[in-house]
Amino acid sequence: MNKQYILITAAKDEEACIGEVIQSVLRQTVLPLIWFIMDDGSTDRTVSIIERFAVNHPFIRLQSARSRGGRNFGSQYKAIQAAYDLAKPLAFDFVAVQDADQAPESEYYYESILNDFTKRKMLGVASGVIYERPNGCWEFRPENAEDSVAASAVFRRTVFDEVGGYTPMYYQGSDWLIQLKVRMARWELLTRPDLHILHYRPTSSAGGIWRGRFHAGISDASFGSHPVFELLKCCRRMRSRPYILGGIVRYGGYLWWNLSGRKPVIKPEIVAFLRNEQLTKLRRFAWGSANDTIEVSN
């Protein structure tokens, strides 16, 4: 097996953390064959910071993804797919996607995950877990789930191709959708709680935390998330900042989508697969399984 991997990052106005993110990759014991960093129309110093590192590290390739009108998740995943198209002629077996505001804490991060793929032949995608610092100290993010990898994840190339890569979603959820497709294709997902990914910007905070929570609820509704499952999920989210109001705002986004008469934007067979997973979890939760949590999305 060729254990080489490519790394893809989409960046837009990330001057506050892109330097540390790049340094976290340079510290890795196994470096990527090539690292495409797709600038999506940054107006701050993001490009100049990347260029400074690229001078001394030729495997870092800065590419312009062209601005698509503000920060949005659809634009981000279009940029990722564009980078993958550039990398296709190269010889590699793994595709790593790392958000521009997330950095592996350990220098053994990618080496450890690549070893997991060697040991587990049916492993399709793997990642560490997200840590954030709401109070100035790095803490385990409550939204982490055992059956859901982080947005910064490593894919087996054959699996990435089989499921068609990322589908840009206007209402978020591209990383959620690809995980559903991986599971539908009967590949395994692995989350490594011992491997930490440091997230410099709180989840769903770009553009304002309340707007982010409301849009997260819209995203869940656009996938056809089951209403009972969604209610319990939002209640669980009340344990983390901004606590109760954050969960209410998220469920408000979910209700707004459904009361507007809108339908799921993904294929019916994927909606059915998702709801079956959710109902299975609800049944286990009702029977008091200590190991189950109400969480299957980003």
ChimeraX commands (.cxc) that place a marker at each C-alpha (Angstrom):
marker #1 position 0.00,0.00,0.00 radius 0.5
marker #1 position 1.21,3.49,-0.89 radius 0.5
marker #1 position 0.91,5.30,2.45 radius 0.5
marker #1 position 1.37,8.73,0.93 radius 0.5
marker #1 position -1.43,11.21,1.44 radius 0.5
marker #1 position -2.42,14.54,0.00 radius 0.5
marker #1 position -3.68,17.34,2.22 radius 0.5
marker #1 position -6.36,19.83,1.22 radius 0.5
marker #1 position -7.33,23.04,3.02 radius 0.5
marker #1 position -9.79,25.73,1.96 radius 0.5
marker #1 position -9.01,29.12,3.52 radius 0.5
marker #1 position -10.75,32.47,3.62 radius 0.5
marker #1 position -9.67,35.31,5.92 radius 0.5
marker #1 position -7.81,33.10,8.39 radius 0.5
marker #1 position -4.84,35.34,9.23 radius 0.5
marker #1 position -5.44,34.89,12.97 radius 0.5
marker #1 position -4.63,31.18,12.92 radius 0.5
marker #1 position -3.35,30.02,9.52 radius 0.5
marker #1 position 0.28,30.37,10.62 radius 0.5
marker #1 position -0.16,28.01,13.56 radius 0.5
marker #1 position -2.18,25.60,11.40 radius 0.5
marker #1 position 0.66,25.42,8.87 radius 0.5
marker #1 position 3.24,24.92,11.62 radius 0.5
marker #1 position 1.18,22.06,13.06 radius 0.5
marker #1 position 1.48,20.25,9.71 radius 0.5
marker #1 position 5.19,21.01,9.35 radius 0.5
marker #1 position 5.74,19.32,12.74 radius 0.5
marker #1 position 4.15,16.07,11.53 radius 0.5
marker #1 position 6.35,12.97,11.48 radius 0.5
marker #1 position 4.78,12.03,8.14 radius 0.5
marker #1 position 4.36,14.97,5.77 radius 0.5
marker #1 position 1.84,15.04,2.92 radius 0.5
marker #1 position 2.95,14.40,-0.64 radius 0.5
marker #1 position 1.44,17.76,-1.51 radius 0.5
marker #1 position -0.67,20.28,0.38 radius 0.5
marker #1 position -3.11,22.31,-1.65 radius 0.5
marker #1 position -4.26,25.39,0.23 radius 0.5
marker #1 position -7.12,26.93,-1.69 radius 0.5
marker #1 position -7.57,30.63,-1.01 radius 0.5
marker #1 position -11.21,31.56,-1.51 radius 0.5
marker #1 position -10.85,35.31,-1.94 radius 0.5
marker #1 position -9.24,36.34,1.35 radius 0.5
marker #1 position -9.10,40.09,2.01 radius 0.5
marker #1 position -6.72,39.93,4.98 radius 0.5
marker #1 position -3.10,38.67,5.24 radius 0.5
marker #1 position -3.97,34.98,4.76 radius 0.5
marker #1 position -2.33,34.75,1.32 radius 0.5
marker #1 position 0.89,36.49,2.34 radius 0.5
marker #1 position 1.28,34.23,5.39 radius 0.5
marker #1 position 0.84,31.08,3.28 radius 0.5
marker #1 position 3.26,32.38,0.66 radius 0.5
marker #1 position 5.91,32.96,3.32 radius 0.5
marker #1 position 5.77,29.30,4.36 radius 0.5
marker #1 position 5.54,28.00,0.78 radius 0.5
marker #1 position 8.89,29.57,-0.12 radius 0.5
marker #1 position 10.73,27.15,2.16 radius 0.5
marker #1 position 8.36,24.20,1.82 radius 0.5
marker #1 position 7.67,23.39,-1.87 radius 0.5
marker #1 position 5.02,20.76,-1.08 radius 0.5
marker #1 position 2.74,23.64,0.02 radius 0.5
marker #1 position 0.88,24.80,-3.07 radius 0.5
marker #1 position -1.22,27.93,-2.78 radius 0.5
marker #1 position -4.06,28.04,-5.28 radius 0.5
marker #1 position -6.79,30.58,-5.90 radius 0.5
marker #1 position -10.29,29.17,-5.65 radius 0.5
marker #1 position -11.73,32.59,-6.61 radius 0.5
marker #1 position -14.09,34.40,-4.29 radius 0.5
marker #1 position -17.66,33.15,-4.34 radius 0.5
marker #1 position -19.34,35.92,-2.41 radius 0.5
marker #1 position -18.62,35.66,1.29 radius 0.5
marker #1 position -17.94,32.82,3.70 radius 0.5
marker #1 position -20.19,29.83,3.10 radius 0.5
marker #1 position -19.85,26.08,3.33 radius 0.5
marker #1 position -20.79,25.44,-0.30 radius 0.5
marker #1 position -17.87,27.59,-1.43 radius 0.5
marker #1 position -15.50,25.81,0.95 radius 0.5
marker #1 position -16.26,22.35,-0.40 radius 0.5
marker #1 position -16.19,23.48,-4.02 radius 0.5
marker #1 position -12.64,24.62,-3.30 radius 0.5
marker #1 position -11.79,21.24,-1.74 radius 0.5
marker #1 position -13.11,19.36,-4.74 radius 0.5
marker #1 position -11.17,21.67,-7.08 radius 0.5
marker #1 position -7.98,20.84,-5.17 radius 0.5
marker #1 position -8.70,17.12,-5.39 radius 0.5
marker #1 position -9.06,17.41,-9.16 radius 0.5
marker #1 position -5.59,18.98,-9.28 radius 0.5
marker #1 position -4.15,16.10,-7.24 radius 0.5
marker #1 position -5.74,13.21,-9.16 radius 0.5
marker #1 position -2.74,12.54,-11.46 radius 0.5
marker #1 position -0.48,11.96,-8.43 radius 0.5
marker #1 position 0.20,8.58,-6.77 radius 0.5
marker #1 position -1.38,8.49,-3.30 radius 0.5
marker #1 position -3.74,6.29,-1.33 radius 0.5
marker #1 position -5.22,8.75,1.18 radius 0.5
marker #1 position -6.98,12.11,1.10 radius 0.5
marker #1 position -6.72,14.33,4.17 radius 0.5
marker #1 position -8.92,17.39,4.56 radius 0.5
marker #1 position -7.96,19.89,7.24 radius 0.5
marker #1 position -9.94,23.02,8.03 radius 0.5
marker #1 position -7.98,26.27,7.94 radius 0.5
marker #1 position -8.81,26.96,11.60 radius 0.5
marker #1 position -8.02,23.45,12.91 radius 0.5
marker #1 position -4.62,22.00,13.80 radius 0.5
marker #1 position -3.50,18.53,14.98 radius 0.5
marker #1 position -2.05,18.79,18.47 radius 0.5
marker #1 position 0.29,15.80,18.18 radius 0.5
marker #1 position 3.14,15.56,15.68 radius 0.5
marker #1 position 2.19,11.88,15.27 radius 0.5
marker #1 position -1.37,12.69,14.20 radius 0.5
marker #1 position -1.20,11.69,10.54 radius 0.5
marker #1 position 1.24,8.85,11.14 radius 0.5
marker #1 position -1.13,7.34,13.72 radius 0.5
marker #1 position -4.17,7.57,11.46 radius 0.5
marker #1 position -2.33,6.10,8.46 radius 0.5
marker #1 position -1.34,3.15,10.66 radius 0.5
marker #1 position -5.02,2.62,11.49 radius 0.5
marker #1 position -5.81,2.28,7.79 radius 0.5
marker #1 position -3.08,-0.34,7.46 radius 0.5
marker #1 position -4.52,-2.37,10.33 radius 0.5
marker #1 position -8.20,-2.05,9.36 radius 0.5
marker #1 position -8.88,-2.98,5.75 radius 0.5
marker #1 position -12.50,-1.76,5.82 radius 0.5
marker #1 position -11.68,1.61,7.39 radius 0.5
marker #1 position -12.98,4.32,5.08 radius 0.5
marker #1 position -12.51,7.56,7.03 radius 0.5
marker #1 position -10.87,8.50,10.35 radius 0.5
marker #1 position -10.11,11.53,12.48 radius 0.5
marker #1 position -9.26,12.73,15.94 radius 0.5
marker #1 position -11.65,14.72,18.13 radius 0.5
marker #1 position -12.18,18.46,18.36 radius 0.5
marker #1 position -10.93,20.52,21.29 radius 0.5
marker #1 position -11.97,24.16,21.75 radius 0.5
marker #1 position -11.09,26.82,24.32 radius 0.5
marker #1 position -14.24,28.66,25.43 radius 0.5
marker #1 position -12.56,29.72,28.68 radius 0.5
marker #1 position -9.00,30.10,27.43 radius 0.5
marker #1 position -8.06,26.45,28.06 radius 0.5
marker #1 position -8.39,23.63,25.56 radius 0.5
marker #1 position -11.41,21.45,26.35 radius 0.5
marker #1 position -13.11,18.43,24.78 radius 0.5
marker #1 position -15.97,19.69,22.62 radius 0.5
marker #1 position -19.26,18.27,23.96 radius 0.5
marker #1 position -20.62,17.86,20.42 radius 0.5
marker #1 position -17.99,15.24,19.58 radius 0.5
marker #1 position -19.56,11.85,18.81 radius 0.5
marker #1 position -18.08,8.37,18.57 radius 0.5
marker #1 position -19.87,7.63,15.30 radius 0.5
marker #1 position -19.03,10.90,13.55 radius 0.5
marker #1 position -15.57,12.00,12.43 radius 0.5
marker #1 position -14.44,15.63,12.55 radius 0.5
marker #1 position -14.63,17.93,9.54 radius 0.5
marker #1 position -10.84,17.57,9.38 radius 0.5
marker #1 position -10.62,13.91,8.38 radius 0.5
marker #1 position -8.57,11.37,6.43 radius 0.5
marker #1 position -10.20,9.22,3.73 radius 0.5
marker #1 position -9.03,6.15,1.91 radius 0.5
marker #1 position -8.75,7.38,-1.67 radius 0.5
marker #1 position -10.77,4.52,-3.13 radius 0.5
marker #1 position -13.59,5.31,-0.68 radius 0.5
marker #1 position -13.44,9.04,-1.43 radius 0.5
marker #1 position -13.82,8.23,-5.12 radius 0.5
marker #1 position -16.54,5.63,-4.51 radius 0.5
marker #1 position -18.83,8.09,-2.71 radius 0.5
marker #1 position -18.06,10.91,-5.14 radius 0.5
marker #1 position -16.15,13.15,-2.75 radius 0.5
marker #1 position -17.82,16.15,-1.17 radius 0.5
marker #1 position -21.11,17.60,-2.35 radius 0.5
marker #1 position -21.15,21.37,-1.77 radius 0.5
marker #1 position -24.16,22.18,0.44 radius 0.5
marker #1 position -25.39,25.75,0.78 radius 0.5
marker #1 position -26.87,25.10,4.23 radius 0.5
marker #1 position -23.79,23.30,5.63 radius 0.5
marker #1 position -23.49,19.56,6.06 radius 0.5
marker #1 position -21.07,18.54,3.29 radius 0.5
marker #1 position -18.92,16.67,5.82 radius 0.5
marker #1 position -22.04,15.06,7.34 radius 0.5
marker #1 position -23.30,13.94,3.93 radius 0.5
marker #1 position -20.04,12.27,2.92 radius 0.5
marker #1 position -20.00,10.34,6.20 radius 0.5
marker #1 position -23.52,9.07,5.54 radius 0.5
marker #1 position -22.43,7.93,2.09 radius 0.5
marker #1 position -19.40,6.16,3.55 radius 0.5
marker #1 position -21.57,4.27,6.03 radius 0.5
marker #1 position -24.15,3.45,3.34 radius 0.5
marker #1 position -21.32,1.92,1.30 radius 0.5
marker #1 position -20.52,-0.25,4.38 radius 0.5
marker #1 position -17.14,1.28,5.12 radius 0.5
marker #1 position -16.06,1.88,8.72 radius 0.5
marker #1 position -15.59,5.23,10.44 radius 0.5
marker #1 position -13.05,5.69,13.23 radius 0.5
marker #1 position -12.82,8.48,15.78 radius 0.5
marker #1 position -9.62,8.57,17.85 radius 0.5
marker #1 position -10.29,10.31,21.21 radius 0.5
marker #1 position -6.55,10.28,21.97 radius 0.5
marker #1 position -5.78,12.44,18.92 radius 0.5
marker #1 position -6.78,16.05,19.49 radius 0.5
marker #1 position -7.63,18.60,16.81 radius 0.5
marker #1 position -7.36,22.15,18.14 radius 0.5
marker #1 position -10.16,24.34,16.81 radius 0.5
marker #1 position -9.26,28.02,16.96 radius 0.5
marker #1 position -12.71,29.31,16.05 radius 0.5
marker #1 position -15.73,28.01,18.00 radius 0.5
marker #1 position -18.06,25.76,16.02 radius 0.5
marker #1 position -20.63,27.66,13.90 radius 0.5
marker #1 position -19.29,31.02,15.06 radius 0.5
marker #1 position -18.27,32.48,11.68 radius 0.5
marker #1 position -20.75,35.26,10.93 radius 0.5
marker #1 position -22.06,35.33,14.51 radius 0.5
marker #1 position -22.81,32.56,16.97 radius 0.5
marker #1 position -26.62,32.93,16.90 radius 0.5
marker #1 position -26.70,32.97,13.12 radius 0.5
marker #1 position -24.48,29.91,13.19 radius 0.5
marker #1 position -26.79,28.02,15.55 radius 0.5
marker #1 position -29.87,28.92,13.51 radius 0.5
marker #1 position -28.19,27.78,10.29 radius 0.5
marker #1 position -27.12,24.54,11.99 radius 0.5
marker #1 position -30.81,23.82,12.66 radius 0.5
marker #1 position -31.62,24.62,9.04 radius 0.5
marker #1 position -28.89,22.23,7.95 radius 0.5
marker #1 position -30.34,19.43,10.08 radius 0.5
marker #1 position -33.80,20.05,8.63 radius 0.5
marker #1 position -32.45,20.11,5.08 radius 0.5
marker #1 position -31.18,16.56,5.67 radius 0.5
marker #1 position -34.58,15.37,6.87 radius 0.5
marker #1 position -33.50,14.78,10.48 radius 0.5
marker #1 position -36.26,13.09,12.52 radius 0.5
marker #1 position -38.14,15.67,14.68 radius 0.5
marker #1 position -37.92,13.69,17.93 radius 0.5
marker #1 position -34.26,12.98,17.41 radius 0.5
marker #1 position -33.63,16.63,16.57 radius 0.5
marker #1 position -35.37,17.80,19.74 radius 0.5
marker #1 position -33.27,15.52,21.93 radius 0.5
marker #1 position -30.14,16.50,20.04 radius 0.5
marker #1 position -30.80,20.21,20.61 radius 0.5
marker #1 position -31.45,19.51,24.29 radius 0.5
marker #1 position -28.08,17.76,24.47 radius 0.5
marker #1 position -26.44,20.77,22.83 radius 0.5
marker #1 position -27.72,22.93,25.69 radius 0.5
marker #1 position -24.90,21.50,27.82 radius 0.5
marker #1 position -22.33,23.52,25.87 radius 0.5
marker #1 position -22.00,27.26,25.20 radius 0.5
marker #1 position -24.17,29.22,24.67 radius 0.5
marker #1 position -26.17,26.66,26.67 radius 0.5
marker #1 position -29.99,26.74,26.72 radius 0.5
marker #1 position -30.53,29.60,24.29 radius 0.5
marker #1 position -28.14,28.03,21.77 radius 0.5
marker #1 position -30.18,24.82,21.67 radius 0.5
marker #1 position -33.43,26.78,21.34 radius 0.5
marker #1 position -32.08,28.85,18.45 radius 0.5
marker #1 position -30.86,25.71,16.69 radius 0.5
marker #1 position -34.26,24.01,17.03 radius 0.5
marker #1 position -35.83,27.25,15.82 radius 0.5
marker #1 position -33.86,26.93,12.59 radius 0.5
marker #1 position -35.06,23.35,12.24 radius 0.5
marker #1 position -38.69,24.37,12.79 radius 0.5
marker #1 position -38.42,27.34,10.42 radius 0.5
marker #1 position -37.34,25.08,7.57 radius 0.5
marker #1 position -40.14,22.59,8.14 radius 0.5
marker #1 position -42.89,25.14,8.81 radius 0.5
marker #1 position -41.91,26.84,5.55 radius 0.5
marker #1 position -42.90,23.64,3.77 radius 0.5
marker #1 position -39.40,22.91,2.50 radius 0.5
marker #1 position -38.26,19.39,1.73 radius 0.5
marker #1 position -34.90,17.67,2.33 radius 0.5
marker #1 position -32.27,18.59,-0.24 radius 0.5
marker #1 position -30.54,15.19,-0.26 radius 0.5
marker #1 position -31.67,12.01,-2.02 radius 0.5
marker #1 position -34.63,10.14,-0.46 radius 0.5
marker #1 position -32.57,6.97,0.06 radius 0.5
marker #1 position -30.01,8.92,2.10 radius 0.5
marker #1 position -32.78,10.54,4.18 radius 0.5
marker #1 position -34.22,7.07,4.83 radius 0.5
marker #1 position -30.79,5.75,5.85 radius 0.5
marker #1 position -30.24,8.71,8.20 radius 0.5
marker #1 position -33.65,8.37,9.84 radius 0.5
marker #1 position -33.17,4.65,10.31 radius 0.5
marker #1 position -29.90,5.36,12.14 radius 0.5
marker #1 position -31.61,8.01,14.25 radius 0.5
marker #1 position -34.57,5.80,15.16 radius 0.5
marker #1 position -32.18,2.99,16.12 radius 0.5
marker #1 position -30.41,5.41,18.44 radius 0.5
marker #1 position -33.71,6.59,19.89 radius 0.5
marker #1 position -34.73,3.02,20.68 radius 0.5
marker #1 position -31.41,2.33,22.37 radius 0.5
marker #1 position -31.65,5.62,24.25 radius 0.5
marker #1 position -35.15,4.71,25.42 radius 0.5
marker #1 position -33.84,1.40,26.76 radius 0.5
marker #1 position -31.15,3.24,28.70 radius 0.5
marker #1 position -28.03,2.22,26.82 radius 0.5
marker #1 position -25.20,3.95,28.64 radius 0.5
marker #1 position -22.98,3.97,25.56 radius 0.5
marker #1 position -25.36,5.75,23.18 radius 0.5
marker #1 position -25.64,9.49,22.64 radius 0.5
marker #1 position -28.05,11.57,20.62 radius 0.5
marker #1 position -25.54,12.85,18.09 radius 0.5
marker #1 position -24.90,12.03,14.45 radius 0.5
marker #1 position -23.99,15.34,12.85 radius 0.5
marker #1 position -21.35,18.02,12.92 radius 0.5
marker link #1:1,2 radius 0.2
marker link #1:2,3 radius 0.2
marker link #1:3,4 radius 0.2
marker link #1:4,5 radius 0.2
marker link #1:5,6 radius 0.2
marker link #1:6,7 radius 0.2
marker link #1:7,8 radius 0.2
marker link #1:8,9 radius 0.2
marker link #1:9,10 radius 0.2
marker link #1:10,11 radius 0.2
marker link #1:11,12 radius 0.2
marker link #1:12,13 radius 0.2
marker link #1:13,14 radius 0.2
marker link #1:14,15 radius 0.2
marker link #1:15,16 radius 0.2
marker link #1:16,17 radius 0.2
marker link #1:17,18 radius 0.2
marker link #1:18,19 radius 0.2
marker link #1:19,20 radius 0.2
marker link #1:20,21 radius 0.2
marker link #1:21,22 radius 0.2
marker link #1:22,23 radius 0.2
marker link #1:23,24 radius 0.2
marker link #1:24,25 radius 0.2
marker link #1:25,26 radius 0.2
marker link #1:26,27 radius 0.2
marker link #1:27,28 radius 0.2
marker link #1:28,29 radius 0.2
marker link #1:29,30 radius 0.2
marker link #1:30,31 radius 0.2
marker link #1:31,32 radius 0.2
marker link #1:32,33 radius 0.2
marker link #1:33,34 radius 0.2
marker link #1:34,35 radius 0.2
marker link #1:35,36 radius 0.2
marker link #1:36,37 radius 0.2
marker link #1:37,38 radius 0.2
marker link #1:38,39 radius 0.2
marker link #1:39,40 radius 0.2
marker link #1:40,41 radius 0.2
marker link #1:41,42 radius 0.2
marker link #1:42,43 radius 0.2
marker link #1:43,44 radius 0.2
marker link #1:44,45 radius 0.2
marker link #1:45,46 radius 0.2
marker link #1:46,47 radius 0.2
marker link #1:47,48 radius 0.2
marker link #1:48,49 radius 0.2
marker link #1:49,50 radius 0.2
marker link #1:50,51 radius 0.2
marker link #1:51,52 radius 0.2
marker link #1:52,53 radius 0.2
marker link #1:53,54 radius 0.2
marker link #1:54,55 radius 0.2
marker link #1:55,56 radius 0.2
marker link #1:56,57 radius 0.2
marker link #1:57,58 radius 0.2
marker link #1:58,59 radius 0.2
marker link #1:59,60 radius 0.2
marker link #1:60,61 radius 0.2
marker link #1:61,62 radius 0.2
marker link #1:62,63 radius 0.2
marker link #1:63,64 radius 0.2
marker link #1:64,65 radius 0.2
marker link #1:65,66 radius 0.2
marker link #1:66,67 radius 0.2
marker link #1:67,68 radius 0.2
marker link #1:68,69 radius 0.2
marker link #1:69,70 radius 0.2
marker link #1:70,71 radius 0.2
marker link #1:71,72 radius 0.2
marker link #1:72,73 radius 0.2
marker link #1:73,74 radius 0.2
marker link #1:74,75 radius 0.2
marker link #1:75,76 radius 0.2
marker link #1:76,77 radius 0.2
marker link #1:77,78 radius 0.2
marker link #1:78,79 radius 0.2
marker link #1:79,80 radius 0.2
marker link #1:80,81 radius 0.2
marker link #1:81,82 radius 0.2
marker link #1:82,83 radius 0.2
marker link #1:83,84 radius 0.2
marker link #1:84,85 radius 0.2
marker link #1:85,86 radius 0.2
marker link #1:86,87 radius 0.2
marker link #1:87,88 radius 0.2
marker link #1:88,89 radius 0.2
marker link #1:89,90 radius 0.2
marker link #1:90,91 radius 0.2
marker link #1:91,92 radius 0.2
marker link #1:92,93 radius 0.2
marker link #1:93,94 radius 0.2
marker link #1:94,95 radius 0.2
marker link #1:95,96 radius 0.2
marker link #1:96,97 radius 0.2
marker link #1:97,98 radius 0.2
marker link #1:98,99 radius 0.2
marker link #1:99,100 radius 0.2
marker link #1:100,101 radius 0.2
marker link #1:101,102 radius 0.2
marker link #1:102,103 radius 0.2
marker link #1:103,104 radius 0.2
marker link #1:104,105 radius 0.2
marker link #1:105,106 radius 0.2
marker link #1:106,107 radius 0.2
marker link #1:107,108 radius 0.2
marker link #1:108,109 radius 0.2
marker link #1:109,110 radius 0.2
marker link #1:110,111 radius 0.2
marker link #1:111,112 radius 0.2
marker link #1:112,113 radius 0.2
marker link #1:113,114 radius 0.2
marker link #1:114,115 radius 0.2
marker link #1:115,116 radius 0.2
marker link #1:116,117 radius 0.2
marker link #1:117,118 radius 0.2
marker link #1:118,119 radius 0.2
marker link #1:119,120 radius 0.2
marker link #1:120,121 radius 0.2
marker link #1:121,122 radius 0.2
marker link #1:122,123 radius 0.2
marker link #1:123,124 radius 0.2
marker link #1:124,125 radius 0.2
marker link #1:125,126 radius 0.2
marker link #1:126,127 radius 0.2
marker link #1:127,128 radius 0.2
marker link #1:128,129 radius 0.2
marker link #1:129,130 radius 0.2
marker link #1:130,131 radius 0.2
marker link #1:131,132 radius 0.2
marker link #1:132,133 radius 0.2
marker link #1:133,134 radius 0.2
marker link #1:134,135 radius 0.2
marker link #1:135,136 radius 0.2
marker link #1:136,137 radius 0.2
marker link #1:137,138 radius 0.2
marker link #1:138,139 radius 0.2
marker link #1:139,140 radius 0.2
marker link #1:140,141 radius 0.2
marker link #1:141,142 radius 0.2
marker link #1:142,143 radius 0.2
marker link #1:143,144 radius 0.2
marker link #1:144,145 radius 0.2
marker link #1:145,146 radius 0.2
marker link #1:146,147 radius 0.2
marker link #1:147,148 radius 0.2
marker link #1:148,149 radius 0.2
marker link #1:149,150 radius 0.2
marker link #1:150,151 radius 0.2
marker link #1:151,152 radius 0.2
marker link #1:152,153 radius 0.2
marker link #1:153,154 radius 0.2
marker link #1:154,155 radius 0.2
marker link #1:155,156 radius 0.2
marker link #1:156,157 radius 0.2
marker link #1:157,158 radius 0.2
marker link #1:158,159 radius 0.2
marker link #1:159,160 radius 0.2
marker link #1:160,161 radius 0.2
marker link #1:161,162 radius 0.2
marker link #1:162,163 radius 0.2
marker link #1:163,164 radius 0.2
marker link #1:164,165 radius 0.2
marker link #1:165,166 radius 0.2
marker link #1:166,167 radius 0.2
marker link #1:167,168 radius 0.2
marker link #1:168,169 radius 0.2
marker link #1:169,170 radius 0.2
marker link #1:170,171 radius 0.2
marker link #1:171,172 radius 0.2
marker link #1:172,173 radius 0.2
marker link #1:173,174 radius 0.2
marker link #1:174,175 radius 0.2
marker link #1:175,176 radius 0.2
marker link #1:176,177 radius 0.2
marker link #1:177,178 radius 0.2
marker link #1:178,179 radius 0.2
marker link #1:179,180 radius 0.2
marker link #1:180,181 radius 0.2
marker link #1:181,182 radius 0.2
marker link #1:182,183 radius 0.2
marker link #1:183,184 radius 0.2
marker link #1:184,185 radius 0.2
marker link #1:185,186 radius 0.2
marker link #1:186,187 radius 0.2
marker link #1:187,188 radius 0.2
marker link #1:188,189 radius 0.2
marker link #1:189,190 radius 0.2
marker link #1:190,191 radius 0.2
marker link #1:191,192 radius 0.2
marker link #1:192,193 radius 0.2
marker link #1:193,194 radius 0.2
marker link #1:194,195 radius 0.2
marker link #1:195,196 radius 0.2
marker link #1:196,197 radius 0.2
marker link #1:197,198 radius 0.2
marker link #1:198,199 radius 0.2
marker link #1:199,200 radius 0.2
marker link #1:200,201 radius 0.2
marker link #1:201,202 radius 0.2
marker link #1:202,203 radius 0.2
marker link #1:203,204 radius 0.2
marker link #1:204,205 radius 0.2
marker link #1:205,206 radius 0.2
marker link #1:206,207 radius 0.2
marker link #1:207,208 radius 0.2
marker link #1:208,209 radius 0.2
marker link #1:209,210 radius 0.2
marker link #1:210,211 radius 0.2
marker link #1:211,212 radius 0.2
marker link #1:212,213 radius 0.2
marker link #1:213,214 radius 0.2
marker link #1:214,215 radius 0.2
marker link #1:215,216 radius 0.2
marker link #1:216,217 radius 0.2
marker link #1:217,218 radius 0.2
marker link #1:218,219 radius 0.2
marker link #1:219,220 radius 0.2
marker link #1:220,221 radius 0.2
marker link #1:221,222 radius 0.2
marker link #1:222,223 radius 0.2
marker link #1:223,224 radius 0.2
marker link #1:224,225 radius 0.2
marker link #1:225,226 radius 0.2
marker link #1:226,227 radius 0.2
marker link #1:227,228 radius 0.2
marker link #1:228,229 radius 0.2
marker link #1:229,230 radius 0.2
marker link #1:230,231 radius 0.2
marker link #1:231,232 radius 0.2
marker link #1:232,233 radius 0.2
marker link #1:233,234 radius 0.2
marker link #1:234,235 radius 0.2
marker link #1:235,236 radius 0.2
marker link #1:236,237 radius 0.2
marker link #1:237,238 radius 0.2
marker link #1:238,239 radius 0.2
marker link #1:239,240 radius 0.2
marker link #1:240,241 radius 0.2
marker link #1:241,242 radius 0.2
marker link #1:242,243 radius 0.2
marker link #1:243,244 radius 0.2
marker link #1:244,245 radius 0.2
marker link #1:245,246 radius 0.2
marker link #1:246,247 radius 0.2
marker link #1:247,248 radius 0.2
marker link #1:248,249 radius 0.2
marker link #1:249,250 radius 0.2
marker link #1:250,251 radius 0.2
marker link #1:251,252 radius 0.2
marker link #1:252,253 radius 0.2
marker link #1:253,254 radius 0.2
marker link #1:254,255 radius 0.2
marker link #1:255,256 radius 0.2
marker link #1:256,257 radius 0.2
marker link #1:257,258 radius 0.2
marker link #1:258,259 radius 0.2
marker link #1:259,260 radius 0.2
marker link #1:260,261 radius 0.2
marker link #1:261,262 radius 0.2
marker link #1:262,263 radius 0.2
marker link #1:263,264 radius 0.2
marker link #1:264,265 radius 0.2
marker link #1:265,266 radius 0.2
marker link #1:266,267 radius 0.2
marker link #1:267,268 radius 0.2
marker link #1:268,269 radius 0.2
marker link #1:269,270 radius 0.2
marker link #1:270,271 radius 0.2
marker link #1:271,272 radius 0.2
marker link #1:272,273 radius 0.2
marker link #1:273,274 radius 0.2
marker link #1:274,275 radius 0.2
marker link #1:275,276 radius 0.2
marker link #1:276,277 radius 0.2
marker link #1:277,278 radius 0.2
marker link #1:278,279 radius 0.2
marker link #1:279,280 radius 0.2
marker link #1:280,281 radius 0.2
marker link #1:281,282 radius 0.2
marker link #1:282,283 radius 0.2
marker link #1:283,284 radius 0.2
marker link #1:284,285 radius 0.2
marker link #1:285,286 radius 0.2
marker link #1:286,287 radius 0.2
marker link #1:287,288 radius 0.2
marker link #1:288,289 radius 0.2
marker link #1:289,290 radius 0.2
marker link #1:290,291 radius 0.2
marker link #1:291,292 radius 0.2
marker link #1:292,293 radius 0.2
marker link #1:293,294 radius 0.2
marker link #1:294,295 radius 0.2
marker link #1:295,296 radius 0.2
marker link #1:296,297 radius 0.2
marker link #1:297,298 radius 0.2
view
